[in-house]
Amino acid sequence: MEPKCLLLIYLLVLQSLALLCASQDFDFFYFVQQWPGAYCDSDKNSCCYPTTGKPAADFSIHGLWPNYNDGSYPQNCDSNNPFDASKISDLISNMRKNWPSLSCPSNDGESFWSHEWEKHGTCSESVFDQHSYFETTLGLKQQANLLKALKAAGIEPDGSSYSLENIKDAIKEGSGYTPWIECNEDSSGNSQLYQVYLCLDKSGSNLIECPIFPKGKRCGSGIEFPNF
């Protein structure tokens, strides 16, 4: 075999090994859910209902993200494994219900799911293939039923304001673990409940206490829970 061919094979092997290491090298997952009422009630987001219609008034999935203990994270780990909707055809109905896209223009969610898989999911290939990545994430939403936990504590999505501690305590009571709460602001500058982060171990099997919380928009003393 010619030296040029051997060199090409060597470089391809190194590239494959680098991608494999990247997909294996993380410490835990963030599981992130968002409240659609806060997404739509913000000047920073354009809100369009999916082509299937307005989603239910419930938290929806944003993503399942591999992370490092220092707060950084891997991304776009395998360009050779793009999103393929045919691999999750049996999950599509559930995805449209629990993992909808509210971005504009109105769409069926596939571009959102593609982004989540290619940016984050490919970095967990040591644990998940495409189907198990999405299937596991859908199951987590049922396990961590945020709206049920909040309502059980008398916290309703009716535009009222609640304390950050009461929101965190309600979710911890319901899930067993301490959440991190991300807020955004409505058009009047009021802090509102936007996203909730919980953590999983690197196997993607068990909820854990978060090794580190993300850096994001901090919440005010009173947090609105807007309707949707």
N, C-alpha and C positions, 0 to 999 in steps of 0.2 A: 504493500500500500504506500502511496506517495506521501512524503512528509507533510504536504499541505493538507491532505485528507486527514491524516492523523491529528494534526493541529486543530482542524475544524471539529473533529469528534471530541477532542479533549476540551475545547471551549464550550461545546454544547453540554457536555457532562458537567462541567463546572457551573454553567448557568442553571442546569436542572437541580444540582445540589444546593445552590444558593437559594432558589425558589423554595425547595423543600425545607431548608433550614428556617427561612422566613416564615413559612406556614406553621412551623412547629414552635417557634420561639416567641411565646407570649406567656403571661402569668395568670390571667383571669379574663372573664368576659363582663362587659356591661350589657345588661338587658334594659333597653330604653323604650318606654311607652310615652305617648304624648296625648294631651287633651285637645281634641279638635276645636273646641270653642275658643281656646287661647290662640291656637294657630291662626284661626280665621279672624280673630278680633285683635289683630296687630297690624300696625302700619308697615312692618317690615316684610310681611308675607302677602302675596296675592293668593286668594283662596278660591279654588274652583272644585265643585263636587265632582266625583268620578263619573264616568260615562254610565255607570250602573245606578247612579242616583245618590242622594244624600246618605252618608253613612249613619249608623245608629249613634245615639248620644252615649258613647262609651269611649274609654281610652283605646287608642289604636297603637299598633306596634310601629316603632321607628326603626329599631334594629337590634342586632346581637353583635357586639363589637369586641374582638380580642384586644387586650390592653396589657401594658407593662406596669409593674409596680411603681415605676417612677413617674407615671402619668402620661407617658408617651404611648404611641401605638403603631403597629405595623399597618400597612395599607397597600392595596393593589399588588398582591403577592404572586399572582399567577395569570399572566395574560393569555396563557394557552388553555385556560379553562373558563371561557366566557359563560354568562348566564344563558341557560337553555330552558325555555318555558316547557318544552315537552318532557323534561325530566321531573317536573312537579305538576303534571297535568291533573293528578288526583287531588291536589291541594288548592287549585285555583279558586274554587268557590269559597273555601275557608279564608284564603288570602284576601280576596276582594272584601270580605266581611270584616276581617280583623287587622288587615295590613293595607288599608287603602291609601292612595295618594290624594292629597288636597292641593297639589301644585297646579299651576295653570300652564297651558290650556288643559281643559278637562281631558282625562285620560283613563286607561284601564288598569293602571298600576304597574305594568310590566317594566317601564323604564325605571321606576323607583326600585323595584325588586332587583333589577339588573345592577343598578348602582350599589345597592346594599351587598349583593353577592360579590361583585367584582372588587369593590373597595375593602370590604370587611370579611366576607365569607371565605374568599380565597386564602386568607391568612389563617384560617382554621382548618385547612385541609388535612392536617394530621388527626383531626377529630371527626370532621363532617365531610360528606359529599354534599352536592347541592340539595338533594332531596331531604337528607337528614338535618341539614342546616335549617331549612325552612320549617320542616315538620317539628323539630325541637323548639324553635322559637314560637310557633303557634301554640304548642303545649304549655310553654312558660306563661303565656298570657292567661290561660285558664288557671294555672297554678297561682299566679299572682294577680288576683282579681281586684284591681285597685278601686274601681268604682264601688264594688260591694263593701270593701273595707272602709272606705270613706263614709258611705251612707250609714253603715252600722254605727259610726261615731257621730252621726247627725250632721255630717258635712255634705251638703247638697250642691249640685251645679246649678245654682239659681241666681248667680250674680252677687251673692253675699260674700263678706270677707271673713277669713279665718286666720288664726295664728299659724305660723310656720310649725311651731312645736306640736300643735294639735293635729296638723296634717301628717307630720312625720310619725307621731305616736299612733295614729289610726292605721297607717300603712304598715308600721312595724307589728302592730297587733294582728293584722290580717295576714301578713306574709311571714312573720317571724324574724325579719331582718330590717336593719336601718336603711331607709332610702336616702338618696340625695335628690333634692328638689331643685329644679331649674325653673325660673320665672321669666316671663317676658312682660312687656308693657302694652296696655291697650292704648287707644288713640288719645286718651286723656292723661296718660302717664302713670296709670295705676298698675301696681305689680299684680300679676295674675299667674295662677298655676298652669304651667306649660308642659314640662316633662318630668318624668320620674325615672330615676336610675336605681336598679338593683344589680347585684353582682353574683356571678356564678364562678365555680372553680374551673380550672383549665380543661377539665374533661367535658364541661358543658352539661353536667348531670345534676349538680347540687347548688342551690343558693347558698351564699356565704356572706359574711360581713365584708363590705368593700375594703380592700387594702388601701385604697386612696380614692378620694372623691374628685370628680372633674372640676375644671375651672370653667365657669360659665356665669350667666346672668344671675346674680344673687337676688334673693327675695327681700321685699320690704317687711315691716313688722306685721302688716295686715295684707293677706293675699286673697284676691278675688278668685272665686271659682265660677267662671262665666258659663252661662247656659249655651247650648248648641242646638 
